[in-house]
């Protein structure tokens, strides 16, 4: 991408070409032996008496480029003192490099220091622990690790939108402030009063949403297939590496689609997104594969090549029991599968992505369709090796009387769901949907083990510092 800046010189408007590093790296032959101007930040610097080398990056590409400068520059002695993280502007010629580790470099004709970093800059060292970097969340994106993670997060988000757009889904926005608890667990943040008014702003109790699903369902009766992609909130007092109070969810809803169709969509989406990221984030994934988890690329390629298997919840319980494995959490019919159970089923038994279907009704949300056995619901979880659950979904209960009965049995207030029940009275159809947490997907794609490290500013118990 090439940017143009319009300047007014001698009362005439003039367009000036502003190069970015990605444009140079993608079109090196077009710029070879030509003078270019580039702005960026110093990633590394090495100097001697008469010559120096700067590794420069401007944020447009994961890769950096080497700047060669010598004592012919008037400010050579000042440039020699430049510190990591400082911002500079250089003018020079793009030339072929004599270094075998790189193809091209820039021979500087001039270097202007825009802002020299203070000596107390926290990122002087090349390597820091992830725990340390969480305390400086405003600076950690400048490290290679978080540059890779957040670039992959962005590419993944685009891939998700692309898949649904190409598949005929409509992107919708559902309320962040809501009156209903989608999951029925009560783990919601209350929105009580406005700052300047002691009264309840909305005239009733409201909360930050835990899911956009219920609202999304209303749109399928007009648009058929829709999806929402936005922030959700859980007031769960859990301080594990897999939980955050604020996170982003992808939630498609589909009319005239049963549980099997829902699973097909989830499988296609995951394959599509992983394929796109493998193709368009090669440098970032190579970095993750080298420095975070050296199995990343292999396991992502396995997602593309593997056959996704399907297993009944009841069969999964029997397999876990027969394994004779000592699990931290006891295995019996009716439990919610834990990560250790999910990893065993995918890593050691199925050795592939695995759908678990038809869960006990008592451990699933009220909106899931009751099966004929009156003990299980048409729910599915997609488990992947090394991680466990990555997608959860269900066929929704489309029958008015059964849905009303489930709301009452779960001791939910019928008045809060009058509009949701209306959907079952007017043109009700079989429909399904699923949810996938963006952060959990990015953890899988990068090998990062803590959700706090795939969100720019994580919100967790006792932590909202930025």
C-alpha positions in Angstrom: 0.0 0.0 0.0 1.3 3.5 -0.9 0.2 6.6 0.9 0.1 10.1 -0.4 0.4 13.3 1.7 -1.0 16.5 0.2 1.2 19.5 1.0 0.7 23.1 0.1 3.9 24.5 -1.3 4.1 28.0 -2.8 0.3 28.1 -2.7 0.2 24.9 -4.9 -1.1 21.6 -3.7 1.5 18.8 -4.2 1.2 15.1 -3.6 4.2 13.6 -1.9 4.7 9.8 -1.9 5.1 8.3 1.6 6.7 4.9 1.5 6.1 2.2 4.1 8.3 -0.8 4.8 5.8 -3.3 3.5 5.6 -1.6 0.1 9.4 -1.7 -0.1 9.7 -5.3 0.9 6.9 -6.4 -1.4 8.4 -4.5 -4.4 12.1 -4.5 -3.8 13.1 -4.7 -7.5 11.1 -1.5 -8.2 13.1 0.4 -5.6 16.5 -1.1 -6.1 19.3 1.5 -6.4 16.7 4.3 -5.9 16.5 6.9 -3.2 13.8 6.3 -0.6 12.5 7.9 2.5 11.4 5.8 5.5 10.2 6.5 9.0 10.2 4.0 11.8 11.5 2.8 15.1 14.9 1.4 16.1 14.7 -2.3 16.9 18.5 -2.8 17.3 21.7 -0.9 16.7 25.3 -1.9 16.3 28.1 0.6 15.8 31.9 0.8 15.5 34.3 3.7 15.0 33.4 4.4 11.4 30.2 2.4 10.6 26.9 1.4 12.1 23.9 -0.8 11.5 20.3 -0.1 12.6 17.4 -2.6 12.4 14.4 -0.5 11.5 10.7 -1.3 11.6 7.7 1.0 10.9 4.9 -1.4 11.9 3.6 -2.1 8.4 5.4 -5.5 8.2 6.6 -8.0 10.7 10.0 -8.0 9.1 12.5 -5.2 9.6 15.2 -3.8 7.3 18.8 -3.0 8.0 20.0 0.6 7.7 23.8 1.0 7.0 25.3 4.3 8.0 28.9 5.6 8.2 30.9 8.5 9.5 30.2 10.6 6.3 27.0 11.6 8.1 27.4 15.0 9.8 25.5 13.7 12.9 27.3 10.3 12.9 28.4 10.6 16.6 24.8 11.4 17.6 23.4 8.5 15.6 25.8 6.1 17.2 24.2 6.9 20.6 20.7 6.2 19.4 18.8 3.9 21.7 16.4 1.0 21.0 12.8 2.1 20.5 13.8 5.6 19.3 12.0 7.0 16.3 14.0 8.1 13.3 13.5 9.2 9.7 16.0 8.1 7.1 16.8 8.9 3.5 19.0 6.5 1.5 19.4 4.1 -1.4 18.0 0.6 -1.4 20.9 -1.7 -2.3 21.7 -5.4 -2.4 23.3 -6.6 0.8 26.6 -8.3 1.1 25.2 -10.1 4.2 24.0 -13.6 3.5 21.2 -13.2 6.1 19.4 -10.6 4.1 18.8 -9.7 0.5 18.6 -5.9 0.6 19.5 -3.0 2.9 19.4 0.7 2.9 22.6 2.8 2.6 21.7 5.9 4.6 22.4 9.4 3.2 20.8 11.1 6.1 19.2 10.1 9.4 17.0 12.4 11.5 16.3 11.5 15.1 12.6 12.2 15.7 12.5 11.1 19.4 15.4 9.5 21.3 14.3 7.2 24.0 15.2 7.8 27.6 17.7 5.5 29.3 14.9 4.1 31.5 13.0 2.6 28.5 11.7 -0.7 30.0 12.4 -2.7 26.8 16.1 -2.4 26.5 16.6 -6.1 27.0 15.9 -8.4 24.1 13.9 -11.0 26.1 11.4 -10.4 28.9 9.0 -12.8 30.6 5.3 -12.6 29.6 4.4 -11.9 33.2 6.7 -8.9 33.3 5.3 -7.5 30.0 1.7 -7.7 31.3 2.6 -4.9 33.8 3.6 -2.6 30.8 0.7 -3.5 28.5 1.0 0.0 26.9 4.6 -0.9 25.7 4.5 -4.6 25.1 3.1 -4.4 21.6 6.6 -3.1 20.6 8.2 -6.5 21.3 8.4 -9.1 18.5 6.3 -11.5 20.5 3.3 -9.2 20.9 3.8 -7.7 17.4 3.3 -11.3 16.1 0.4 -12.1 18.3 -1.6 -8.9 17.6 -0.9 -9.1 13.9 -2.2 -12.7 13.9 -5.2 -11.5 15.9 -6.0 -8.9 13.2 -5.5 -11.3 10.3 -7.7 -13.9 12.1 -10.5 -11.3 12.6 -10.4 -10.5 8.9 -10.4 -14.2 8.0 -13.5 -14.7 10.1 -15.4 -11.8 8.5 -14.3 -13.0 5.0 -15.5 -16.5 5.6 -19.0 -15.4 6.7 -19.3 -12.8 4.0 -18.3 -15.3 1.3 -20.8 -17.8 2.8 -23.8 -15.5 2.5 -24.0 -14.4 6.2 -25.0 -10.9 7.2 -22.9 -9.1 9.8 -25.1 -7.7 12.6 -24.4 -5.8 15.8 -26.2 -6.9 19.0 -26.6 -4.9 22.2 -23.8 -4.7 24.7 -26.3 -3.6 27.4 -29.0 -6.1 28.0 -31.7 -7.2 30.4 -31.4 -11.0 29.9 -28.9 -13.6 31.0 -28.2 -15.7 27.9 -26.5 -18.5 29.7 -28.7 -18.4 32.9 -25.6 -18.6 35.1 -26.0 -15.1 36.7 -22.3 -14.2 36.1 -23.0 -10.8 34.7 -21.8 -7.2 35.3 -24.6 -4.9 36.4 -25.2 -1.5 34.7 -26.9 0.3 37.5 -26.9 4.0 37.5 -25.6 6.9 35.4 -22.8 9.0 37.0 -24.8 12.1 37.2 -28.1 10.6 38.2 -28.7 8.4 41.2 -31.6 6.7 39.4 -31.4 3.7 37.2 -30.7 5.1 33.8 -32.8 2.5 31.9 -35.6 2.3 34.3 -34.8 -1.4 35.1 -31.9 -3.6 36.0 -29.5 -4.0 33.1 -26.2 -5.9 32.5 -23.2 -6.2 30.2 -24.0 -8.9 27.8 -22.5 -12.4 28.1 -23.6 -13.3 24.5 -25.2 -11.7 21.5 -26.9 -15.0 20.6 -30.5 -14.3 21.8 -30.6 -11.0 20.0 -29.0 -12.5 16.9 -31.7 -15.1 16.7 -34.3 -12.4 16.0 -32.5 -11.4 12.8 -32.6 -14.9 11.2 -36.3 -14.6 10.5 -35.5 -11.8 8.1 -31.9 -12.4 7.0 -31.7 -16.2 7.4 -28.0 -16.5 8.2 -26.4 -13.8 10.4 -23.4 -13.5 12.7 -22.3 -11.1 15.4 -18.6 -10.4 16.3 -18.2 -8.3 19.3 -17.2 -7.9 23.0 -18.8 -10.0 25.7 -18.4 -10.0 29.5 -18.4 -12.6 32.3 -18.3 -11.7 36.0 -16.9 -15.1 36.7 -14.5 -15.0 39.7 -12.0 -17.2 37.9 -8.3 -16.4 37.8 -7.2 -19.1 35.3 -5.1 -18.7 32.2 -8.2 -19.4 30.1 -10.7 -16.9 31.5 -11.1 -13.2 31.1 -13.8 -10.8 32.2 -13.9 -9.1 28.7 -13.4 -11.0 25.5 -14.6 -11.1 21.9 -17.1 -13.7 20.5 -18.0 -14.8 17.1 -21.6 -16.0 17.0 -23.4 -17.2 13.8 -27.1 -18.1 13.8 -28.7 -20.0 11.0 -32.4 -20.6 10.0 -33.5 -24.0 8.7 -30.3 -25.6 10.0 -30.1 -28.5 12.4 -27.3 -29.7 14.7 -25.4 -31.5 11.9 -25.6 -28.4 9.7 -24.3 -26.3 12.5 -21.3 -28.6 13.0 -20.6 -28.5 9.2 -20.5 -24.7 9.3 -18.2 -24.7 12.4 -15.8 -27.1 10.7 -15.7 -25.2 7.4 -15.2 -21.9 9.3 -12.3 -23.3 11.4 -10.6 -24.8 8.3 -11.1 -21.6 6.3 -9.7 -19.3 9.0 -6.7 -21.6 9.8 -5.9 -21.8 6.0 -6.1 -18.0 5.6 -3.8 -17.4 8.6 -1.3 -20.0 7.4 -1.1 -18.3 4.1 -1.2 -14.6 5.2 0.8 -14.7 8.5 3.8 -16.8 7.5 6.4 -14.6 9.2 4.4 -14.3 12.4 3.7 -18.0 12.6 7.3 -18.8 11.9 8.2 -16.6 14.9 5.7 -18.3 17.1 6.9 -21.7 16.0 10.4 -20.8 16.9 10.0 -18.9 20.1 6.6 -19.9 21.6 5.7 -23.5 20.6 7.6 -25.4 18.0 4.6 -27.5 17.1 2.3 -24.6 16.0 2.6 -24.9 12.2 2.4 -28.7 12.2 -0.8 -28.7 14.3 -2.4 -26.0 12.2 -1.6 -27.9 9.0 -3.2 -31.0 10.7 -6.4 -29.1 11.2 -6.6 -28.6 7.4 -5.8 -32.3 6.7 -7.6 -34.1 9.5 -11.0 -35.6 9.4 -13.2 -34.1 12.1 -14.8 -36.9 14.1 -18.1 -37.0 16.0 -18.7 -38.7 19.3 -21.7 -38.9 21.6 -21.2 -37.4 25.1 -22.3 -40.8 26.6 -19.7 -42.6 24.6 -17.0 -40.1 25.6 -17.8 -40.7 29.3 -17.4 -44.5 28.8 -14.1 -44.0 26.9 -12.8 -41.8 29.7 -13.8 -44.4 32.3 -12.3 -47.3 30.4 -9.0 -45.4 30.0 -8.1 -46.1 33.7 -6.5 -42.7 33.6 -6.4 -40.8 36.9 -8.0 -37.5 36.2 -8.1 -34.6 38.7 -11.9 -34.4 38.1 -13.9 -37.6 38.5 -15.7 -39.0 35.4 -19.3 -39.8 35.6 -22.3 -39.3 33.4 -23.7 -35.8 33.9 -20.4 -33.9 34.5 -19.3 -31.0 32.3 -16.1 -32.2 30.6 -13.0 -30.6 31.9 -9.9 -29.6 29.8 -8.0 -32.6 30.9 -10.8 -34.9 29.7 -11.0 -33.0 26.4 -7.3 -33.2 25.8 -7.3 -37.0 26.4 -10.1 -37.5 23.9 -8.5 -35.4 21.2 -4.8 -36.0 21.8 -4.8 -39.7 22.7 -8.0 -41.3 21.6 -9.3 -39.5 18.5 -6.0 -37.9 17.5 -7.9 -35.4 15.5 -10.5 -32.6 16.0 -13.6 -34.0 17.6 -17.2 -33.0 18.0 -18.9 -34.1 21.2 -22.6 -34.1 20.8 -25.8 -34.5 22.9 -24.9 -33.4 26.3 -27.0 -33.8 29.5 -29.7 -31.2 29.7 -28.8 -30.2 33.3 -25.4 -28.8 32.3 -26.4 -26.9 29.2 -28.3 -23.6 28.7 -32.1 -23.4 28.6 -32.3 -22.4 24.9 -30.8 -25.7 23.6 -33.2 -28.1 21.9 -34.5 -31.1 24.0 -33.8 -34.5 22.5 -36.4 -37.2 22.4 -34.8 -39.0 25.3 -35.7 -36.0 27.5 -32.3 -36.3 29.2 -30.0 -34.7 26.6 -30.0 -31.6 24.4 -28.8 -31.2 20.8 -25.6 -29.5 21.8 -22.1 -29.8 20.4 -18.6 -28.8 21.4 -15.7 -28.9 19.0 -12.5 -30.0 20.6 -9.1 -29.6 19.1 -5.8 -31.4 20.1 -3.6 -29.6 22.7 -6.3 -27.1 23.7 -9.7 -28.8 24.1 -12.9 -26.9 23.5 -12.7 -24.2 20.9 -16.3 -23.9 19.7 -19.6 -24.6 21.4 -23.0 -24.6 19.9 -26.4 -26.2 19.6 -29.7 -26.5 17.8 -32.0 -24.0 19.4 -35.3 -25.0 21.0 -37.9 -23.9 18.5 -41.0 -25.2 20.3 -42.8 -22.6 22.4 -44.3 -24.8 25.2 -41.0 -26.7 25.7 -39.0 -23.5 25.8 -41.4 -21.9 28.2 -41.2 -25.0 30.5 -37.4 -24.9 30.5 -37.4 -21.2 31.4 -39.6 -21.9 34.4 -37.6 -25.0 35.5 -34.4 -22.9 35.4 -36.1 -20.3 37.6 -35.6 -17.6 35.0 -38.1 -14.7 34.9 -40.5 -15.3 32.1 -41.0 -11.5 31.7 -37.4 -11.0 30.7 -37.8 -13.5 27.8 -41.2 -12.5 26.4 -39.7 -11.3 23.2 -37.6 -14.5 22.9 -40.7 -16.6 23.4 -42.5 -14.5 20.7 -40.1 -15.9 18.1 -41.5 -19.4 18.8 -45.0 -18.1 18.3 -44.6 -16.3 15.0 -43.0 -18.3 12.1 -40.8 -20.5 14.2 -38.3 -22.8 12.4 -35.5 -25.2 13.2 -32.4 -23.1 13.7 -28.9 -23.5 15.1 -25.8 -21.5 16.0 -22.5 -21.6 17.8 -20.0 -19.4 19.6 -16.3 -19.2 19.4 -14.1 -17.0 21.5 -11.6 -15.0 19.4 -9.0 -15.0 22.2 -9.1 -18.8 22.6 -8.7 -19.2 18.8 -5.7 -16.8 18.8 -4.2 -18.8 21.7 -4.5 -21.9 19.5 -3.0 -20.2 16.5 0.0 -18.8 18.3 0.7 -21.3 21.1 0.2 -18.8 23.8 -1.0 -20.5 26.9 -2.5 -17.5 28.8 -5.5 -15.5 27.6 -4.0 -12.3 29.0 -1.3 -12.4 26.3 -3.6 -12.4 23.3 -5.7 -9.3 24.4 -4.0 -5.9 24.2 -5.5 -4.8 27.5 -6.8 -7.9 29.4 -9.6 -7.5 32.0 -9.4 -10.1 34.7 -10.1 -10.4 38.4 -8.4 -7.5 40.2 -6.8 -6.3 37.0 -7.9 -3.3 34.9 -4.9 -1.1 35.0 -4.8 0.4 31.6 
